[in-house]
Amino acid sequence: MAQKLWEKNIQVDGDIERFTVGKDREMDLYLAKYDALGSMAHITMLEAVGLLGKDDLKPLLEELKKIYRQADKGDFIIEEGVEDVHSQVELMLTRTLGDTGKKIHSGRSRNDQVLLDLKLFTRARIQELVSLLSDLFELLIEQSNRYKAVLLPGYTHLQIAMPSSFGLWFGAYAESLADDLLPLQAAYKICNRNPLGSAAGYGSSFPLNRTLTTELLGFDSMNYNVIYAQMGRGKMERTVAFAMAGVAATLSKLAFDACLFNSQNFGFIKLPDAYTTGSSIMPHKKNPDVFELTRAKCNKIQGLPQQITLICNNLPSGYFRDLQVIKELFLPSFDELKDCLLMVTRMMSEIKVNENILDDDKYAPIFSVEEVNRLVCEGMPFRDAYKKVGLDIENGNFTPNKNITHTHEGSIGNLCNDAIVAWEQEIISGFNFSKANEAEQRLLK
């Protein structure tokens, strides 16, 4: 017998059900343990306000903890004919506890229930992304410090321009990731507000204590206005997606650099053989497929905010089924970005750096600015120095001085990596993950 929380006496047409349910059952597996966790907070509140008996609370909590652990291990399933995760959890409770299991939905709608599940899921996944991002950041800083004295040509317009270094290159991407944490922190704070109690978007006549569920789940605050709580669905996902897109953009650019620098025409780095693939007809090929796929996957993630925007940007206030489709795009995107972060971290830890790039005379012109600056320091007007060096290059009379000295903040000789690390740590501390983690652990005790 199909289990639907809303079903009364009318049987829904099978094709209609297939179309409307879509991939919801598959997507809801992402949310299962958070549905159990949210239900634990909700029934604790129901008991506190007198809407659930003390004798009912303890067995319900114990069964919900079992469901949480089952879902956490990946063993939770939504049975055939059961519409969604909420129905499955309630069905499991009624099987073990009888009518007591039916009491957990008082004062809730599936609307605020799924909102809560999405927020609990998202804040946990943001924390996971921040941890992985921090691992990559630390590796890039480590590589920047290790290779700070190894020069390579810098480019503008894909033309050799000025001296750069591997210290600058690695460090640039580290600082970019630090900046990417800021939108991610803002997204986390928007996500970390409690929608529970907003019901279908208009509150409830039950004397719910929304402050209590906010505290039980470790949220920073609640979404106060019940209509806005529902309006926040789609907005929260879009905001988080924009933050994820920022991380993806950094990874995509890094992947492009790595593909370019690994090619024979550049030869600046060498990727580990284990991370390359061959050709079916060209025995010499070692293709940078991991970085190419990283670039493609990250570019796909950069399109996610626009997809979410197009689904929900012309909806008025109130709930609409359109929002269901966002889950199919949003929930799996965390796994994709996670995989990219893990792969890039592995790759960047094992690349080999060419320490003699600038021995090649074709890179001699990148030291022209150094020579112009030397002449200026000796008293020659800048425009005259610029012209002299330009003519020397054209006439084949330019001899570069490769012993360069850059001392200002953020330059080759003064990377400011310590300051970048301090900046990243300051941002990470602003997430305050411990509040949510400790609240969840108290519920699960």
Salt bridges, closest charged atoms under 4 A:
GLU17 OE2 - LYS4 NZ 3.02
ASP24 OD1 - LYS327 NZ 2.97
ASP28 OD1 - LYS327 NZ 2.86
ASP35 OD1 - HIS86 ND1 2.71
GLU47 OE2 - LYS54 NZ 2.96
ASP56 OD2 - LYS103 NZ 2.84
GLU62 OE2 - LYS65 NZ 3.60
GLU63 OE2 - LYS66 NZ 3.28
ASP72 OD1 - LYS33 NZ 2.79
GLU79 OE2 - ARG95 NH1 2.65
GLU83 OE1 - ARG110 NH1 3.20
ASP84 OD2 - ARG110 NH1 2.56
ASP99 OD1 - LYS102 NZ 3.37
ASP117 OD2 - HIS86 ND1 3.69
GLU128 OE1 - ARG125 NE 3.85
GLU128 OE2 - LYS338 NZ 3.00
GLU142 OE2 - ARG146 NH2 3.07
ASP220 OD1 - LYS435 NZ 3.95
ASP273 OD1 - LYS270 NZ 3.29
ASP273 OD1 - LYS286 NZ 3.18
ASP335 OD1 - ARG125 NH1 2.86
GLU336 OE2 - LYS300 NZ 2.83
GLU370 OE2 - HIS406 NE2 3.12
GLU371 OE2 - ARG374 NH2 2.50
GLU378 OE2 - ARG374 NH1 2.60
ASP392 OD2 - LYS388 NZ 2.89
GLU440 OE2 - ARG123 NH2 2.97
